[in-house]
Amino acid sequence: MQRPIYLDYNATTPTDPQVLEAMLPWFTTQFGNAASRTHLYGWEAAEAVSLARQQIAQLLGASEKGIIFTSGATEANNLALKSVCEAIPSPKHIITVATEHKAVLDVCTYLQSQGVAVSVLQPDAQGLISIEQLEAARRPDTCLVSVMFANNETGVLMPIEAIGTWCKQHQVIFHSDATQAVGKIPMDVQALHIDLLSLSGHKLYAPKGIGALYVNPRLKLKLEAQLHGGGHERGLRSGTLNVPGIVGLGKACAIAQSLLHEESIRLTGLRNRLEASLLALPHTLLNGAKDKRLPNVCNIAFGKIDGEMLLDSLYGVAVSSGSACTSASVLPSHVLKAMGLPDDLAYSSIRFSLGRFTTSDDIERAIDHVTATVFSFTQ
Ligand SMILES: Cc1ncc(COP(=O)(O)O)c(C=O)c1O
């Protein structure tokens, strides 16, 4: 049986063969613990970790001292938000957006239960927020703003530079969940005034189970660790380092950096071809700001067709409705709902996300398959 065409790169990416190759020795011959200071095995591992830190820092325009390894973006977001809130005396107030991933929203709900005031901004119909909204939400005790770089469902890019500048001006710490943006678009944490940034290996061709939090080394606050133990990662994240995963993440960042321009042009072309064909179908519409998006995503509402039924019939393409991370729930996507979509349109929406191994043949076959399926519902 032919496997479906994979158009769900925002859910997860395959590990790039070059990444896998770079990782392999760190499972077998070079298996040392990066914290072993007394022998070659440990020194080699520590050196590999240091190279990975440089590779990641370079992709972010960051200092390598700021890279803290985690198990992924969920942990990085938890660490970012909780470590700031625990380090700042009450009263305190944080600002976030209704379209964030649950790995931010649910942490905010938890923090609220611990006495932190939380403002959740509602985006406009394009999925964007404005500086005026931040200004209106600001209070004397606002200490943290958490706004994602790119939305996982729509690919919409938030006005990160303007938000960073606003945060700097008001001495508010700025965290951005950049899980979907890292490796897809250029970024420079210093120029953007980002203090904390979350990323995840499995969204950029490294394996699952590895990620990082960038922490601006010039941040004046002493963050509170969430895992206590051996004091690894500048005391912020104890636990023996996942050396193969870290090596893989470093290599994935180096590859992403070298391909960034070319890959973004290629994927924009393929995505636009797919999008134009799907938007030519009856009752379809694009979700999210057309011109402020990642190059690899389109999220389309199929009007009068039930999304779950459509997904069931689209066995030839692997795509997702709403966020794959919350696919256990059958509620309409909280992202699309926050953008003002009615339930029926939110339910009928499908995310197509392309990646490094998507070919133009894949796109042509996907167009044929989706078109035929949609017509089978409307006949
Ligand atoms: C924007 C965003 N943040 C966080 C996460 C969670 O990442 P991880 O799987 O590394 O915990 C995801 C995963 O889909 C995501 O898209």
The ligand as an SDF file (V2000), in Angstrom:
LIG
                    3D

 16 16  0  0  0  0  0  0  0  0999 V2000
    4.2110   26.4220   18.7600 C   0  0  0  0  0  0  0  0  0  0  0  0
    4.4970   25.1650   19.5030 C   0  0  0  0  0  0  0  0  0  0  0  0
    4.9250   25.2340   20.7790 N   0  0  0  0  0  0  0  0  0  0  0  0
    5.2090   24.1340   21.4850 C   0  0  0  0  0  0  0  0  0  0  0  0
    5.0640   22.8810   20.9500 C   0  0  0  0  0  0  0  0  0  0  0  0
    5.4130   21.6630   21.7680 C   0  0  0  0  0  0  0  0  0  0  0  0
    6.6720   21.2070   21.3840 O   0  0  0  0  0  0  0  0  0  0  0  0
    7.3090   19.8340   21.9130 P   0  0  0  0  0  0  0  0  0  0  0  0
    6.6430   18.7600   21.1380 O   0  0  0  0  0  0  0  0  0  0  0  0
    8.7550   19.9650   21.6030 O   0  0  0  0  0  0  0  0  0  0  0  0
    7.0700   19.7770   23.3750 O   0  0  0  0  0  0  0  0  0  0  0  0
    4.6070   22.7430   19.6380 C   0  0  0  0  0  0  0  0  0  0  0  0
    4.3470   21.4110   19.0390 C   0  0  0  0  0  0  0  0  0  0  0  0
    3.4990   21.2730   18.1620 O   0  0  0  0  0  0  0  0  0  0  0  0
    4.3380   23.9200   18.8850 C   0  0  0  0  0  0  0  0  0  0  0  0
    3.9240   23.8550   17.6180 O   0  0  0  0  0  0  0  0  0  0  0  0
  1  2  1  0
  2  3  1  0
  2 15  2  0
  3  4  2  0
  4  5  1  0
  5  6  1  0
  5 12  2  0
  6  7  1  0
  7  8  1  0
  8  9  2  0
  8 10  1  0
  8 11  1  0
 12 13  1  0
 12 15  1  0
 13 14  2  0
 15 16  1  0
M  END
$$$$
